[in-house]
Structures are given as structure tokens and as C-alpha cells.
Amino acid sequence: MVLLATAIVGVGVFLRVTFLEADPTYPYWMGWVTDEGRWTGTARNVVLFEGVHVDSGLARIHLILSPLYQTVTALAFAVFGVAQGTARSVSAVSGLLAIGVVGAVLRGRARTRTVAIALALLAVQPDLVYFSRVAIPEALALALKTATFAILVVGPRTRSWSFAAGLCMAAALGAKGTVAPIVPFFGLIIWALRRPADLVGWGPRLGAFVAGIVVPGALFLTIALTGSSGGIGFGTLVGFIGLEDPYDFATTLIEGGWATRVNLMLVVLLGLSLVARMRGLPDRPVAGVFVASMIWAVGWIVAWATLDYFPERYVVHVYVPLVVALASGLELLESEAPRSLGEAFAGLTSWDRLVFGAVLALPGAALITPWFISLLAVSGVEFESLRFRLPLLAVLAVTLGAILLRRAAPRAVVGGALVFPSVSAGLWIFAEWVDLVPIRFWTLDPGQVLAPWTLILGVGVAGAVGYGRRAAPWSASAWVAGYALFLAVFWTAQGLARHQVRPEVRSEIVAVLEERYPDGAMIGSMGASGLLVGSGFRYREVEDIADRDYDALIFLEGAGPLDQLEDLEYIDLFHLEVGPDHDRPESIDPVVILFGN
């Protein structure tokens, strides 16, 4: 198991650092076309054109949100030259640093097998790989947040170390200002990890942490505002912090576009956390790692579910705490605890037993609910609306919880809460992998996949029953570890399938521009500036389609009304390849058009 996990880590490194010039592929977002040019534009201007040249509202906003990222990118350009691969190398190095920091946190606090599995998951998780290959600030901001987490969890509990953690968080904010909603939860980590034996109380340490954020944070903001002349677009920025409506907040993990990928980990993590809570946390450093990572993960989900503006790509920020929580929870599962599950059950009231059982059974109920809905659909009863599905989920969770806790047998509880979800989810992933059950987490087509889904759940039940009756050869932790490793293997296959090696369309577009404008030109961009990052052309974002202050326009179809560009000279048209597994039909085979002015 350790050798396989180590090999997967090697594959993850390969996926991050090879062919960085290639057009990357990602099923949910074409940021390499739309956003790379915006996040690196100021850095390019400083190196190529000897000035900041913030000449659009989008450029101002991106500079205000990421002064540190653009500074680091400018330094990379100055040292290694302006190129697409250079811009992306900042993210590639950041992604590797985040993995290294997690390894340092877990080393000595968890077994080698657990550490290897955690690093394997981080190395090949598709979102983490993609955002380590594109020139946007997510990977750098995530690496700095991970470093902040490490300082708070592993470092001495003193004012100076808390201040250092604050400085690190300020750097994360300088890399990407949109990480701000998670900052209060890092303060909560300081409070949660307090101990009577601490030389410095949690209050002074929290103050030092905040001071570490405020001082450089003010500096970053001043630099960004100074460098962005002509207005700062605060109205646009404020628009990003509107609150989500209650319905969408409540259904985030059910209907959110990123929910399935997160639920693949939550389906076992919820059971791990509840079992750990019932047994009590041992006096081991890994317990603090578990508590802190759960605060980070839950805090992220709550914070971003609360906000109205939540692009699909922001989900990348939750995988590090989820993986750390999974690894540390796995370690706790095999640790000596203050009490046994049997002792914990004995102290529960009837109401506590009902609530605890329902929550414990929730992952299993989440897997059974789509099967039950499809079974009803075969009988002519439609339950597609959430107002039917959610009560059904609640009824199933309470019923399964009551069955699990009927005799309060610890092995039965662990079998239902950990073995059943891990076996069923693992089989579902495999079935989807081979195109047997092309489903999302919450929906089934009863005419096509009800039978295979019944088989999947049946094997999961058999595994749980076998474990509960001591017939299963593996321990509960081995079932969860096996599921996590299988998830890593699945992600490895996805990553290798999506790994692109050539900069196809981008190189063609730049070649056409260089032939037409050998002495350089100002290129206007509507939704496609990312295609020009590695070129020698100066570009700017065109926000008003009537604007003609450029020599040529690179236009992503759909970025504006095409009929309002009829006065421009048509140069050429290019079809972008979004790569395999793209699940947004409206973005398949998008078109980029070049116009001359």
C-alpha cells in the first residue's frame, strides 16, 4: 500500500511540472483562456513594458486582489523570461509546497501508511493538479494557507509564532484576497487548540495572529491601490460578497456543482469524525491536527456556501483540509481512546441516541436515497423535487440510525458508518469510471442504472454486515484506507487522461498575430487574454464592445454581441479543444475570433 501511494505521489509531481506550456484541460472551467491573462497582466507589463499600465477595470480588480501573486510572477518573469510556462511555474511550485507542508505536519504524528495515502490524494486530486498548472493565484494562496495551518498546529504556542502565522495568512490574502472569509476560522483554531499548560493564553495569541495579518495586509492594499490608477472598482468588489439565499445555502452539498467531488470524501469523513467524537480524543498531537483540519474544512464549506459569488474553481481550497482530516481521523480510529464506543453509547439519552444515529447514518442514507427515488420512479411515483428528496433522506437517516444503534454494538455502528459508505462509494466510482452508471451523486436514471446501483448497494451492505459479524478480514481503518487509496488511483487515471502535451491553439493564434504585426501591437481582448500570456504583445481587457482603442481584437465567442464588431476586419477563427470529460456542453468546442482594427 505504501509503495503504491508513493508511486501515485510521483505521478502527481509529473502531472504538475511537465508540459506546462500545453493547453490544459479541465471539465468545469476554461480559465487558461479567460483568466490567466488577467492575473498575470500587470506582471507582464512591469517586465516587458517597464510599467504597471493598469488600463482597465478588470486589471485594477485583479491587481487589488492579488498584489503578492503578481509580484511573485513578475519576479519569475524577470529571472526566467516572459513565457506561459514561467507564469504557470509559480502555481506548480506552490502546489508541490502545499503537499510538502502537509507531509511535514503529519510526519511523526501518523503512521507511514497514513501519511503516504494523504500525500497520494493531494498529489493527484484533479482540481489540485489543474490549479497547479494554470497561472492564477489559487495554488499560491492555498500553499500559504496550508503553511499558516502548519504554524498554528505544529508551532510553539507563543505570541511570536502566532504573529508569524498571521504574517503567513496576510501573504495568502496578498496572493488572493478572496480567501478572506476563511480567516475567522483560523482564529477559531487558536481557541480550539488551547490547553491549560500553555505558557501564553489563547487571547494574546489570537491578538498576535490578527496583528500579523493587519500590518502587511495594509501594505499590500496600499501597493495595489497605488498601482491601480483611474478608479479601483470597489462597486464590483462589493458585488462579490453578497449573501446566498437560504434555500441555496441549505442545499449546497446536494445541488452544488462541486458537491459530488467533495461528497466523495465527506461520505467517510463524517463517520470518522463522529466515531472520534464519541470515543473521545486521545492526548496525542494528531488529535489537534484532526480538530484544526475539521474546523478549516467545515469553515470553508460554511463560508462559501453563505456567499452568493462562488465560482466552481474555488472548491480547490477545501481539499487540503479534507485530506488532512481524513488522514488524521484514520489515525485516530486506530488509537487508544479515553472510552470505548460501548461506553459512549451507554451514556446517551434516547433523544441523543436518535440524533447521533441519524447523523452517523447520513452518508449511507445519501447513497441509498437516489436508489430509493429511482425505485419509486419505476412504480410511477416521482420524487425529483428537493422538497420530497430531503424529507426522504431524513427518514432514511433516522431509520438507518435506529437500526445501527438498536443494540449499540460498536462493530455494527462502525460497519454502517464507515464500511458501508466506503465500499458503496468505491464501487460507484469504479462503475462511473467504466461508464456503467453515468450519474451524479443525487440522481439516477431508473431505466438505465437501477440494477447496477442495487448491486453496488448490496455489496456495500454485505461488507458492513460481514464486518459487524466479525466475518470481514479487514479492520475498519483498513476499509477506509483502501477506499482512499482507490480514490487516489481513480484520480491518477483521470489526471493522465487529461494531461496535455502541446500548446495547440494558443501557438497558432500567436503565430498569426506575429506574422501580421511583426513590430508589435496593442491587442484588445474580450474573454481570451490568457492565450497571449507567453507572447510579446501588449494586451488589455476590452470591457466596452464599442471600444476601438487597439490594433487587433481577440474575441471569445459569447463574450459580447458579435454583430457589434462588424466594422472590424475579420482575420481568422480558431476552435479551442477543451479536452476529455468536459461536462459543460455550452463550452464544448468554443471559438476564438481574431479581428483587425
C-alpha positions as CSV (number, residue, x, y, z in Angstrom):
1,M,0.0,0.0,0.0
2,V,2.8,2.4,0.9
3,L,4.7,1.6,-2.4
4,L,1.5,2.2,-4.5
5,A,0.8,5.5,-2.7
6,T,4.4,6.6,-3.2
7,A,4.2,5.8,-6.9
8,I,1.0,7.9,-7.1
9,V,2.8,10.8,-5.5
10,G,5.4,10.5,-8.2
11,V,2.7,10.7,-10.9
12,G,1.3,13.8,-9.2
13,V,4.6,15.5,-9.4
14,F,4.9,14.5,-13.1
15,L,1.4,15.9,-13.8
16,R,2.3,19.3,-12.2
17,V,5.7,20.0,-13.7
18,T,5.7,18.6,-17.2
19,F,4.5,20.3,-20.4
20,L,3.5,23.5,-18.6
21,E,3.2,25.3,-22.0
22,A,0.5,23.0,-23.1
23,D,-3.2,23.9,-23.2
24,P,-4.6,22.4,-20.0
25,T,-7.9,20.7,-19.8
26,Y,-10.5,20.8,-17.0
27,P,-14.1,19.7,-17.1
28,Y,-15.5,22.7,-15.3
29,W,-13.7,25.9,-16.3
30,M,-11.6,27.3,-19.2
31,G,-9.6,29.7,-17.1
32,W,-6.4,29.2,-19.2
33,V,-8.3,31.1,-21.9
34,T,-10.3,33.6,-19.9
35,D,-8.3,34.4,-16.7
36,E,-4.6,33.7,-17.0
37,G,-4.1,36.9,-18.8
38,R,-5.9,38.9,-16.2
39,W,-4.0,37.5,-13.2
40,T,-0.6,37.9,-14.9
41,G,-1.2,41.1,-17.0
42,T,0.4,43.6,-14.5
43,A,3.4,41.3,-14.0
44,R,3.9,41.1,-17.8
45,N,3.6,44.9,-18.2
46,V,6.2,45.5,-15.5
47,V,8.8,43.3,-17.2
48,L,8.0,43.8,-20.9
49,F,6.8,47.4,-21.0
50,E,8.5,48.9,-17.9
51,G,5.4,50.0,-16.1
52,V,2.3,48.8,-14.3
53,H,-0.1,50.0,-17.0
54,V,-3.3,49.2,-15.3
55,D,-5.7,50.2,-18.1
56,S,-9.0,48.5,-17.4
57,G,-11.4,47.9,-14.5
58,L,-10.6,44.1,-14.7
59,A,-6.9,44.8,-14.5
60,R,-7.4,47.0,-11.4
61,I,-9.6,44.5,-9.6
62,H,-7.1,41.6,-10.3
63,L,-4.2,43.7,-9.0
64,I,-6.1,44.8,-5.9
65,L,-7.0,41.1,-5.2
66,S,-3.5,39.7,-5.9
67,P,-0.6,42.1,-5.4
68,L,1.7,39.4,-3.9
69,Y,0.9,36.9,-6.6
70,Q,1.5,39.4,-9.4
71,T,4.8,40.5,-7.6
72,V,6.0,36.8,-7.4
73,T,5.0,36.3,-11.1
74,A,6.9,39.5,-12.1
75,L,10.0,38.2,-10.4
76,A,9.7,34.9,-12.2
77,F,9.3,36.7,-15.5
78,A,12.4,38.9,-14.7
79,V,14.5,35.9,-13.9
80,F,13.3,33.2,-16.4
81,G,11.7,35.3,-19.1
82,V,8.1,36.0,-20.0
83,A,6.6,32.7,-21.1
84,Q,3.5,30.7,-20.4
85,G,5.5,28.0,-18.7
86,T,7.2,30.6,-16.5
87,A,3.8,32.1,-15.4
88,R,2.5,28.6,-14.6
89,S,5.6,27.5,-12.7
90,V,4.6,29.7,-9.8
91,S,1.4,27.6,-9.4
92,A,3.3,24.3,-10.0
93,V,5.9,25.1,-7.2
94,S,3.1,26.3,-4.9
95,G,1.2,23.1,-5.4
96,L,4.2,21.0,-4.5
97,L,4.9,23.1,-1.5
98,A,1.4,22.6,-0.1
99,I,1.9,18.8,-0.4
100,G,5.3,19.1,1.3
101,V,3.8,21.1,4.2
102,V,1.1,18.5,4.8
103,G,3.7,15.8,4.8
104,A,5.7,17.8,7.4
105,V,2.6,18.2,9.6
106,L,1.6,14.5,9.5
107,R,5.2,13.2,9.8
108,G,5.7,11.8,13.3
109,R,2.0,12.2,14.1
110,A,0.7,9.4,11.9
111,R,1.9,6.1,10.5
112,T,3.8,5.9,7.3
113,R,0.9,4.3,5.5
114,T,-1.5,7.1,6.5
115,V,1.0,9.9,5.5
116,A,1.6,8.2,2.1
117,I,-2.1,7.9,1.4
118,A,-2.7,11.6,2.3
119,L,0.1,12.7,0.1
120,A,-1.2,10.5,-2.7
121,L,-4.6,12.0,-2.5
122,L,-3.2,15.6,-2.6
123,A,-0.8,14.7,-5.4
124,V,-3.4,13.6,-7.9
125,Q,-6.7,15.2,-6.9
126,P,-7.9,16.6,-10.2
127,D,-8.7,20.2,-9.0
128,L,-5.4,20.5,-7.2
129,V,-3.5,19.3,-10.3
130,Y,-5.2,21.6,-12.6
131,F,-4.8,24.7,-10.5
132,S,-1.1,23.8,-10.1
133,R,-0.8,24.1,-13.9
134,V,-2.5,27.4,-14.6
135,A,-1.3,30.9,-14.0
136,I,-3.9,32.1,-11.4
137,P,-3.4,32.7,-7.7
138,E,-5.3,29.7,-6.2
139,A,-2.3,27.4,-5.7
140,L,-0.1,30.1,-4.1
141,A,-2.9,31.2,-1.8
142,L,-3.7,27.6,-0.8
143,A,0.0,26.9,-0.1
144,L,0.3,29.9,2.1
145,K,-2.9,29.0,4.0
146,T,-1.5,25.5,4.5
147,A,1.7,27.0,5.9
148,T,-0.5,29.1,8.2
149,F,-2.3,26.0,9.4
150,A,1.0,24.2,10.0
151,I,2.4,27.0,12.1
152,L,-0.8,27.2,14.3
153,V,-1.0,23.4,14.7
154,V,2.7,22.4,15.0
155,G,4.5,25.5,16.1
156,P,5.0,26.6,19.7
157,R,2.0,28.3,21.2
158,T,3.7,31.7,21.7
159,R,2.9,35.3,20.6
160,S,5.8,35.3,18.1
161,W,4.7,32.1,16.4
162,S,1.1,33.3,16.3
163,F,2.3,36.6,14.7
164,A,4.3,34.5,12.2
165,A,1.1,32.6,11.4
166,G,-0.7,36.0,10.9
167,L,2.1,37.1,8.5
168,C,1.6,33.9,6.5
169,M,-2.1,34.4,6.4
170,A,-1.6,38.0,5.2
171,A,0.6,36.7,2.4
172,A,-2.3,34.3,1.5
173,L,-4.6,37.3,1.3
174,G,-2.0,39.2,-0.8
175,A,-1.9,36.2,-3.1
176,K,-5.7,36.1,-3.4
177,G,-7.9,38.4,-1.5
178,T,-11.0,36.2,-1.8
179,V,-9.6,33.8,0.8
180,A,-10.7,36.4,3.4
181,P,-13.9,34.6,4.5
182,I,-11.9,31.7,5.9
183,V,-9.7,33.9,8.2
184,P,-12.0,33.9,11.2
185,F,-11.9,30.1,11.2
186,F,-8.2,30.1,11.6
187,G,-8.7,32.3,14.6
188,L,-11.1,29.6,15.9
189,I,-8.3,27.0,15.5
190,I,-6.2,29.0,18.0
191,W,-9.1,28.9,20.5
192,A,-9.9,25.2,19.9
193,L,-6.3,24.0,20.4
194,R,-5.9,25.9,23.7
195,R,-4.5,24.0,26.7
196,P,-4.2,24.8,30.4
197,A,-0.5,24.2,30.3
198,D,0.0,26.8,27.5
199,L,2.5,29.5,28.6
200,V,0.6,32.1,26.7
201,G,-3.2,32.1,26.7
202,W,-5.3,31.9,23.5
203,G,-6.4,35.5,23.7
204,P,-2.9,37.1,23.4
205,R,-2.0,34.6,20.7
206,L,-5.2,35.5,18.8
207,G,-4.3,39.1,19.1
208,A,-0.8,38.4,17.8
209,F,-2.3,36.5,14.9
210,V,-4.6,39.4,13.9
211,A,-1.7,41.8,14.2
212,G,0.3,39.7,11.8
213,I,-2.5,39.9,9.3
214,V,-3.3,43.6,9.6
215,V,0.2,45.1,9.3
216,P,1.3,43.6,6.0
217,G,-2.3,43.5,4.8
218,A,-2.5,47.2,4.9
219,L,0.8,47.4,3.0
220,F,-0.4,45.0,0.2
221,L,-3.6,47.0,-0.2
222,T,-1.7,50.3,-0.3
223,I,0.6,49.0,-3.0
224,A,-2.3,47.6,-5.0
225,L,-4.3,50.9,-4.7
226,T,-1.3,53.0,-5.6
227,G,-0.5,50.9,-8.7
228,S,-4.1,51.0,-10.0
229,S,-4.9,54.4,-11.2
230,G,-8.2,55.7,-12.6
231,G,-10.5,54.2,-10.1
232,I,-10.5,50.9,-8.2
233,G,-13.8,49.3,-9.0
234,F,-14.9,48.9,-5.4
235,G,-18.5,48.6,-6.6
236,T,-17.6,45.4,-8.5
237,L,-15.6,44.1,-5.5
238,V,-18.6,44.6,-3.1
239,G,-20.7,42.6,-5.6
240,F,-18.6,39.6,-4.8
241,I,-19.7,39.4,-1.1
242,G,-23.4,39.2,-1.4
243,L,-25.1,36.5,0.6
244,E,-26.6,33.4,-0.8
245,D,-30.4,32.8,-0.4
246,P,-31.3,30.4,2.4
247,Y,-32.5,27.6,0.0
248,D,-29.2,27.5,-1.9
249,F,-27.2,27.6,1.3
250,A,-29.2,24.7,2.8
251,T,-28.7,22.6,-0.4
252,T,-25.1,23.3,-1.1
253,L,-23.9,19.8,-0.6
254,I,-26.8,18.4,-2.5
255,E,-27.1,20.5,-5.7
256,G,-23.8,22.5,-5.7
257,G,-21.8,21.9,-8.9
258,W,-18.8,20.9,-6.9
259,A,-20.7,18.8,-4.3
260,T,-20.1,15.4,-5.8
261,R,-16.3,15.7,-5.6
262,V,-16.4,16.9,-2.0
263,N,-19.0,14.3,-1.0
264,L,-16.7,11.5,-2.2
265,M,-14.6,12.4,0.9
266,L,-17.3,13.5,3.3
267,V,-19.0,10.2,2.8
268,V,-16.4,8.6,5.1
269,L,-15.1,11.7,6.9
270,L,-18.4,12.3,8.7
271,G,-18.4,8.8,10.1
272,L,-14.7,9.2,11.2
273,S,-15.4,12.5,13.0
274,L,-18.5,11.1,14.8
275,V,-16.7,7.9,15.9
276,A,-13.8,10.0,17.1
277,R,-16.1,12.4,19.0
278,M,-17.9,9.6,20.7
279,R,-14.7,7.8,21.8
280,G,-13.1,11.0,22.9
281,L,-9.9,12.4,21.5
282,P,-6.6,10.9,22.9
283,D,-3.8,13.0,24.3
284,R,-1.8,12.8,21.0
285,P,-0.7,15.6,18.6
286,V,-2.7,14.0,15.8
287,A,-5.9,14.9,17.7
288,G,-5.1,18.6,17.4
289,V,-4.4,18.1,13.7
290,F,-7.8,16.5,13.3
291,V,-9.7,19.2,15.2
292,A,-7.9,22.0,13.3
293,S,-8.4,20.5,9.9
294,M,-12.1,19.9,10.5
295,I,-12.5,23.5,11.6
296,W,-10.8,24.6,8.4
297,A,-12.8,22.3,6.2
298,V,-16.2,22.9,7.8
299,G,-15.4,26.7,7.9
300,W,-14.7,26.7,4.2
301,I,-17.9,25.0,3.3
302,V,-20.0,27.2,5.5
303,A,-18.2,30.4,4.4
304,W,-18.5,29.8,0.7
305,A,-22.0,28.3,0.9
306,T,-23.0,31.6,2.5
307,L,-21.6,33.7,-0.3
308,D,-23.6,34.3,-3.5
309,Y,-20.4,34.5,-5.6
310,F,-18.9,31.0,-5.7
311,P,-17.2,30.0,-8.9
312,E,-16.7,26.3,-9.4
313,R,-12.9,26.7,-9.2
314,Y,-13.0,27.8,-5.5
315,V,-13.6,24.2,-4.5
316,V,-9.9,23.6,-4.8
317,H,-9.3,25.3,-1.5
318,V,-11.1,22.7,0.6
319,Y,-9.2,19.6,-0.5
320,V,-6.2,20.1,1.7
321,P,-8.1,20.3,5.0
322,L,-10.4,17.4,3.9
323,V,-7.4,15.2,3.1
324,V,-5.6,16.2,6.4
325,A,-8.8,15.5,8.3
326,L,-9.3,12.1,6.6
327,A,-5.7,11.1,7.4
328,S,-5.7,12.3,11.0
329,G,-9.1,10.8,11.5
330,L,-7.9,7.5,10.1
331,E,-5.0,7.6,12.6
332,L,-7.4,8.3,15.5
333,L,-9.5,5.3,14.5
334,E,-6.7,3.0,15.4
335,S,-5.6,4.9,18.5
336,E,-6.3,4.2,22.1
337,A,-9.2,6.4,23.2
338,P,-10.4,7.6,26.6
339,R,-13.5,5.4,26.3
340,S,-14.9,2.7,24.0
341,L,-17.9,3.1,21.8
342,G,-19.9,0.8,24.0
343,E,-19.2,3.1,27.0
344,A,-20.1,6.2,24.9
345,F,-23.4,4.6,23.9
346,A,-24.3,3.7,27.4
347,G,-24.3,7.4,28.4
348,L,-26.6,8.5,25.6
349,T,-30.2,9.5,26.3
350,S,-33.0,8.3,23.9
351,W,-33.0,11.7,22.1
352,D,-29.2,11.8,21.9
353,R,-29.3,8.3,20.5
354,L,-31.8,9.2,17.8
355,V,-29.9,12.3,16.7
356,F,-26.5,10.7,16.9
357,G,-27.7,7.6,14.9
358,A,-29.3,9.8,12.2
359,V,-26.2,11.8,11.7
360,L,-24.0,8.7,11.8
361,A,-26.1,7.1,9.2
362,L,-26.4,10.2,6.9
363,P,-23.6,9.1,4.4
364,G,-25.3,5.7,4.0
365,A,-28.7,7.4,3.6
366,A,-27.2,9.7,1.0
367,L,-26.1,6.7,-1.1
368,I,-29.4,4.9,-0.7
369,T,-31.7,7.9,-1.4
370,P,-31.2,8.1,-5.2
371,W,-31.7,4.3,-5.4
372,F,-35.0,4.6,-3.4
373,I,-36.2,7.5,-5.6
374,S,-35.4,5.5,-8.7
375,L,-37.3,2.5,-7.3
376,L,-40.3,4.7,-6.7
377,A,-40.0,6.1,-10.3
378,V,-40.2,2.6,-11.7
379,S,-43.5,2.3,-9.8
380,G,-44.7,5.6,-11.3
381,V,-44.1,7.8,-8.3
382,E,-42.0,10.9,-9.0
383,F,-39.7,12.3,-6.3
384,E,-37.5,14.6,-8.3
385,S,-38.2,17.8,-6.3
386,L,-35.9,18.5,-3.3
387,R,-38.9,19.1,-1.2
388,F,-39.5,15.3,-1.5
389,R,-35.9,14.2,-1.6
390,L,-34.8,15.9,1.6
391,P,-37.6,14.5,3.8
392,L,-36.9,11.1,2.3
393,L,-33.2,11.5,3.1
394,A,-34.1,12.4,6.7
395,V,-36.4,9.5,7.1
396,L,-33.8,7.1,5.8
397,A,-31.1,8.6,8.0
398,V,-33.3,8.2,11.1
399,T,-34.3,4.7,10.2
400,L,-30.8,3.5,9.4
401,G,-29.5,5.2,12.6
402,A,-32.1,3.4,14.7
403,I,-31.1,0.1,13.1
404,L,-27.4,0.8,13.8
405,L,-27.9,1.7,17.4
406,R,-30.6,-0.8,18.3
407,R,-28.2,-2.9,20.2
408,A,-25.4,-0.4,20.4
409,A,-22.9,-2.9,19.1
410,P,-19.7,-0.9,18.2
411,R,-18.8,-3.1,15.3
412,A,-22.3,-2.7,13.8
413,V,-22.1,1.0,14.2
414,V,-18.6,1.2,12.6
415,G,-19.7,-1.1,9.8
416,G,-22.7,1.0,8.9
417,A,-21.0,4.4,9.3
418,L,-17.6,3.6,7.7
419,V,-17.6,0.2,5.9
420,F,-20.9,0.6,4.0
421,P,-20.2,4.1,2.7
422,S,-16.6,3.3,1.7
423,V,-17.5,0.1,-0.1
424,S,-20.5,1.6,-1.9
425,A,-18.8,4.8,-2.8
426,G,-15.8,2.9,-4.1
427,L,-17.9,0.7,-6.3
428,W,-19.9,3.7,-7.6
429,I,-16.6,5.4,-8.6
430,F,-15.5,2.3,-10.4
431,A,-18.9,1.9,-12.1
432,E,-18.9,5.5,-13.3
433,W,-15.2,5.1,-14.4
434,V,-16.2,2.3,-16.8
435,D,-19.4,4.1,-17.9
436,L,-21.7,1.7,-16.2
437,V,-23.5,4.2,-14.1
438,P,-23.2,7.7,-15.6
439,I,-24.8,9.5,-12.7
440,R,-24.3,12.4,-10.3
441,F,-24.3,11.9,-6.6
442,W,-28.0,12.6,-6.1
443,T,-29.7,11.5,-9.3
444,L,-30.3,8.2,-11.1
445,D,-31.9,7.2,-14.3
446,P,-34.0,4.2,-13.2
447,G,-34.3,2.9,-16.7
448,Q,-30.6,2.5,-17.1
449,V,-28.8,2.1,-13.8
450,L,-31.2,0.9,-11.1
451,A,-30.0,-2.6,-11.4
452,P,-26.2,-1.9,-11.2
453,W,-26.9,0.6,-8.4
454,T,-28.8,-2.1,-6.5
455,L,-25.8,-4.4,-6.9
456,I,-23.4,-1.6,-5.6
457,L,-25.5,-1.0,-2.5
458,G,-26.0,-4.7,-2.0
459,V,-22.2,-5.3,-1.9
460,G,-21.8,-2.4,0.5
461,V,-24.4,-3.8,2.8
462,A,-22.7,-7.2,2.6
463,G,-19.4,-5.6,3.6
464,A,-20.9,-3.8,6.5
465,V,-22.8,-6.9,7.8
466,G,-19.7,-9.0,7.4
467,Y,-17.7,-6.5,9.4
468,G,-20.4,-6.3,12.1
469,R,-20.4,-10.0,12.5
470,R,-16.6,-10.2,12.6
471,A,-16.6,-12.0,9.2
472,A,-14.7,-9.3,7.4
473,P,-10.9,-9.8,7.2
474,W,-10.0,-6.1,7.3
475,S,-10.2,-3.6,10.2
476,A,-12.5,-0.6,9.8
477,S,-9.4,1.6,9.3
478,A,-8.2,-0.7,6.5
479,W,-11.6,-0.3,4.7
480,V,-11.3,3.4,4.8
481,A,-7.6,3.4,3.8
482,G,-8.4,1.1,0.9
483,Y,-11.2,3.4,-0.2
484,A,-8.9,6.5,0.0
485,L,-6.2,4.7,-2.0
486,F,-8.7,3.6,-4.6
487,L,-9.9,7.2,-4.9
488,A,-6.2,8.2,-5.5
489,V,-5.9,5.5,-8.2
490,F,-9.1,6.8,-9.9
491,W,-7.8,10.4,-9.8
492,T,-4.5,9.3,-11.2
493,A,-6.2,7.7,-14.2
494,Q,-8.2,10.9,-14.7
495,G,-5.1,13.1,-14.5
496,L,-3.2,11.0,-17.0
497,A,-6.1,11.0,-19.4
498,R,-6.4,14.8,-19.3
499,H,-2.7,15.5,-19.4
500,Q,-2.0,17.6,-22.5
501,V,1.5,17.9,-24.0
502,R,1.2,20.5,-26.8
503,P,0.1,24.2,-26.9
504,E,-2.1,23.7,-29.9
505,V,-4.4,26.6,-30.5
506,R,-2.5,29.2,-28.5
507,S,0.6,28.9,-30.6
508,E,-1.4,29.1,-33.8
509,I,-3.1,32.4,-32.7
510,V,0.2,34.0,-31.6
511,A,1.9,32.9,-34.9
512,V,-0.9,34.7,-36.9
513,L,-0.5,37.9,-34.8
514,E,3.3,37.8,-35.1
515,E,3.0,37.5,-38.9
516,R,0.5,40.3,-39.2
517,Y,2.2,42.6,-36.6
518,P,5.9,41.9,-36.7
519,D,6.7,45.1,-34.9
520,G,4.3,44.6,-32.1
521,A,0.8,45.8,-31.5
522,M,-1.8,46.6,-28.8
523,I,-4.2,43.7,-28.7
524,G,-7.6,44.1,-27.2
525,S,-9.1,41.0,-25.5
526,M,-12.7,40.0,-24.8
527,G,-12.5,36.8,-22.7
528,A,-9.3,35.4,-24.2
529,S,-6.3,37.3,-22.9
530,G,-4.9,34.0,-21.4
531,L,-3.9,33.0,-24.9
532,L,-1.4,35.9,-25.1
533,V,0.4,35.5,-21.8
534,G,3.5,33.9,-23.4
535,S,3.6,36.3,-26.3
536,G,5.5,39.6,-26.7
537,F,2.3,41.6,-27.4
538,R,0.9,44.1,-25.0
539,Y,-2.8,43.5,-24.4
540,R,-5.6,45.0,-22.4
541,E,-9.1,43.9,-21.4
542,V,-11.9,45.5,-23.5
543,E,-14.9,46.0,-21.3
544,D,-17.0,48.1,-23.7
545,I,-17.6,46.4,-27.0
546,A,-17.7,49.8,-28.7
547,D,-14.1,50.5,-27.6
548,R,-11.7,50.5,-30.6
549,D,-8.5,51.6,-28.9
550,Y,-6.4,48.6,-30.1
551,D,-4.8,47.3,-33.2
552,A,-6.4,43.9,-33.1
553,L,-9.1,42.1,-31.0
554,I,-9.0,38.6,-29.8
555,F,-12.6,37.6,-29.0
556,L,-14.0,34.6,-27.3
557,E,-17.4,33.8,-28.8
558,G,-20.1,34.6,-26.2
559,A,-18.0,37.4,-24.5
560,G,-20.3,40.0,-26.2
561,P,-22.7,40.6,-29.1
562,L,-20.8,39.6,-32.2
563,D,-22.9,41.7,-34.6
564,Q,-21.4,44.9,-33.0
565,L,-18.0,44.0,-34.3
566,E,-19.0,44.1,-38.0
567,D,-16.9,47.2,-38.6
568,L,-13.7,45.3,-37.8
569,E,-11.7,43.3,-40.3
570,Y,-12.0,39.5,-39.9
571,I,-8.6,37.8,-39.6
572,D,-9.1,34.2,-38.6
573,L,-11.2,31.8,-36.5
574,F,-9.9,29.1,-34.1
575,H,-11.6,26.2,-32.4
576,L,-10.4,25.5,-28.9
577,E,-10.1,21.9,-27.7
578,V,-11.4,21.7,-24.1
579,G,-10.2,18.1,-23.7
580,P,-11.8,14.9,-22.5
581,D,-14.5,14.7,-19.8
582,H,-15.8,18.2,-20.2
583,D,-19.3,18.3,-18.7
584,R,-20.5,21.7,-19.9
585,P,-21.9,21.3,-23.4
586,E,-22.2,25.0,-23.9
587,S,-18.4,25.3,-23.7
588,I,-17.5,22.4,-25.9
589,D,-15.6,23.5,-29.0
590,P,-15.6,27.2,-28.1
591,V,-14.5,29.6,-30.8
592,V,-11.9,32.4,-30.7
593,I,-12.0,35.0,-33.5
594,L,-9.3,37.5,-34.4
595,F,-10.2,40.9,-35.8
596,G,-8.1,43.7,-37.1
597,N,-8.9,47.3,-36.5
